[in-house]
Amino acid sequence: MINNIPGWMTSRDLDILSKLSSLCPENSSILEVGSFLGRSTYSLYKNKKDSVSLSVIDTFEISNTYNTDVENFKYKLDGDPTLALEASALSEKENSWLSGFKLCLGEDVYTNININVCTSSQYNKTKDFELVFIDGGHDRDTVLHDIDKFVTPTNLLIGDDFGAQYMKYMGLIDAVSYSKIKYNRTLVCLDNSRLWMLIPNTGYWKEALSVL
């Protein structure tokens, strides 16, 4: 299925997420911090092994930045514009983007995801995650918090909006660069991609991604 869910991630970056999720070992867990309407969520879900769980954290709050006037967003959404309008109208009616998230993913996918409606700081962490996609708040403190909370010695951390063309996110760039040193990680940014990866220098992901 082509990912026509509204959002801002490029097709290349969605393919990278999908490939990484497919590499997660049996019976492991994936976490996404920041989901919006589920464009990246679906890519993490569609090729993962059946035994791999997927959890998401998002407030799904309608705010000034994520209001329901999708036609006038500063940065136009990719994906199906009709679906964007339907999701927006439903979310406005229910006063939560969670309604649009459910619509865009579809019932089958939605019911197979562990959904946590809260901030990452409010989330009660009871287990470690093999793969963590961090795409919530982009300020330095929030990114540092999310990395510190979910990093383990051997898991893979990935995030969005990294690079010279995203200087407005200098806080994010600084947080990721600082965490590279703090946790002795290899920082990888692929060509024609906005994603960043902090690859551990020991364990499964070091070997699985050694070709990068």
C-alpha positions in Angstrom: 0.0 0.0 0.0 1.3 3.5 -0.9 1.5 5.7 2.1 -0.9 8.6 1.3 -1.4 9.6 4.9 -1.0 13.3 5.2 2.2 14.6 6.7 5.6 16.1 5.9 8.0 13.1 5.7 9.4 12.4 2.2 8.8 9.0 0.5 12.5 8.3 0.9 12.5 8.8 4.6 9.3 6.8 5.0 11.0 3.9 3.1 14.0 4.2 5.5 11.8 4.0 8.5 10.0 1.0 7.1 13.3 -0.8 6.4 14.6 -0.1 9.9 11.4 -1.4 11.5 11.7 -4.6 9.4 15.2 -5.1 10.9 13.9 -5.1 14.5 14.5 -8.6 16.0 11.6 -10.9 16.9 9.7 -10.0 20.1 11.2 -6.5 20.3 9.5 -3.2 20.6 9.4 0.1 18.6 8.5 3.5 20.0 7.4 6.6 18.1 7.4 10.0 19.9 5.2 12.3 17.9 2.7 10.9 15.4 0.3 13.6 14.1 -1.9 11.8 11.6 0.2 8.6 11.4 2.3 9.0 8.2 5.4 7.8 9.9 3.5 5.5 12.2 2.2 3.5 9.2 5.7 3.2 7.8 7.0 1.9 11.1 4.1 -0.6 11.3 3.7 -2.0 7.8 6.9 -4.1 7.5 7.7 -4.9 11.1 7.6 -8.5 12.2 4.3 -9.7 13.7 5.9 -10.3 17.1 7.3 -6.8 17.2 5.1 -4.3 19.1 4.7 -0.6 18.1 3.9 2.1 20.7 3.3 5.8 20.1 3.3 8.8 22.3 1.5 12.0 21.4 -0.8 14.5 23.1 -2.8 14.7 19.8 -3.6 18.2 21.0 -5.0 20.8 18.5 -2.8 23.8 18.9 -1.7 26.9 17.1 1.0 24.9 15.3 -1.2 21.9 14.7 -4.6 23.5 14.1 -7.2 22.1 11.8 -6.8 24.6 9.1 -4.7 22.2 7.0 -5.3 24.0 3.7 -3.4 27.0 5.1 -0.5 25.3 6.9 2.7 27.2 6.4 4.3 23.9 5.2 1.9 22.1 2.9 1.1 18.5 3.7 2.1 15.7 1.4 -0.2 12.8 1.0 -3.9 12.6 0.1 -5.4 16.2 0.4 -8.9 14.8 0.6 -8.0 12.6 3.5 -6.3 15.6 5.2 -9.5 17.6 5.0 -11.6 14.6 6.3 -9.1 14.0 9.2 -9.1 17.7 10.0 -12.9 18.0 10.1 -13.2 14.9 12.3 -10.5 16.0 14.6 -12.0 19.5 15.0 -15.4 17.9 15.8 -13.8 15.6 18.4 -11.3 18.3 19.6 -8.3 15.9 19.2 -6.0 14.8 16.4 -6.5 11.3 17.7 -9.7 11.0 15.7 -7.9 11.9 12.5 -5.0 9.6 13.4 -7.4 6.7 13.7 -9.2 7.6 10.4 -5.9 7.8 8.5 -4.4 4.6 9.8 -7.6 2.6 9.6 -9.2 0.4 12.2 -7.0 -2.7 11.7 -3.7 -0.8 12.2 -5.1 1.5 14.9 -6.2 -1.4 17.1 -2.8 -3.1 16.9 -0.8 -0.1 18.2 -0.2 0.8 21.8 -1.4 4.4 21.9 -0.3 6.8 24.8 -2.1 10.1 24.8 0.4 12.2 26.8 3.7 14.0 26.6 6.9 12.0 26.6 7.7 13.4 30.1 4.3 12.1 31.4 4.8 8.7 29.8 5.4 5.9 32.4 8.3 3.9 30.9 8.1 0.3 32.0 10.3 -1.3 29.3 13.1 -0.6 26.8 12.6 -0.2 23.1 14.8 -1.6 20.4 14.0 1.2 18.0 12.9 4.7 19.0 11.8 7.3 16.5 11.9 10.8 18.1 9.8 13.4 16.3 8.1 15.3 19.1 9.2 18.7 20.3 12.2 20.0 18.4 13.6 22.4 21.1 16.9 21.4 22.7 15.5 20.5 26.1 12.7 18.3 24.7 15.0 16.4 22.4 17.6 15.9 25.2 14.8 14.7 27.5 13.5 12.2 24.9 17.0 10.8 24.1 17.9 10.5 27.8 14.6 8.8 28.7 14.6 6.2 25.9 18.3 5.5 25.1 19.7 2.1 26.1 23.3 0.9 25.6 22.3 -1.0 22.4 19.1 0.5 20.9 18.8 2.6 17.8 17.6 6.2 18.0 16.3 8.0 14.9 14.7 11.4 14.4 13.6 13.9 11.7 14.5 17.4 10.5 18.3 17.3 10.8 20.7 19.2 8.6 21.9 22.6 7.4 18.6 23.3 5.7 16.9 23.1 9.1 18.8 25.8 11.0 15.6 26.9 12.6 15.9 23.6 14.6 19.4 24.4 15.9 18.2 23.2 19.4 17.5 19.8 17.9 20.7 19.6 16.0 22.7 20.6 19.1 20.9 18.1 21.3 21.6 15.2 18.9 25.2 16.3 18.4 25.7 16.5 22.2 24.1 13.1 22.7 26.4 11.5 20.2 29.3 12.3 22.5 27.5 11.6 25.7 26.4 8.2 24.7 29.4 7.3 22.5 27.2 6.9 19.4 27.9 7.1 15.7 25.8 9.9 14.1 24.6 9.1 10.6 22.7 11.3 8.2 21.9 9.7 4.9 22.1 11.5 1.5 18.8 13.1 0.4 17.3 12.4 3.8 16.2 14.6 6.8 16.6 11.7 9.2 19.4 11.4 11.9 20.4 8.2 13.5 22.4 7.6 16.7 23.8 4.1 16.2 25.3 2.3 19.2 28.9 1.1 19.1 28.0 -2.3 20.4 25.3 -4.8 19.9 22.8 -5.7 17.2 22.4 -2.4 15.5 26.1 -1.9 15.1 26.3 -5.0 13.1 22.9 -4.6 11.3 23.8 -1.1 10.0 27.6 -1.7 9.5 27.1 -1.0 5.8 26.2 2.6 6.4 
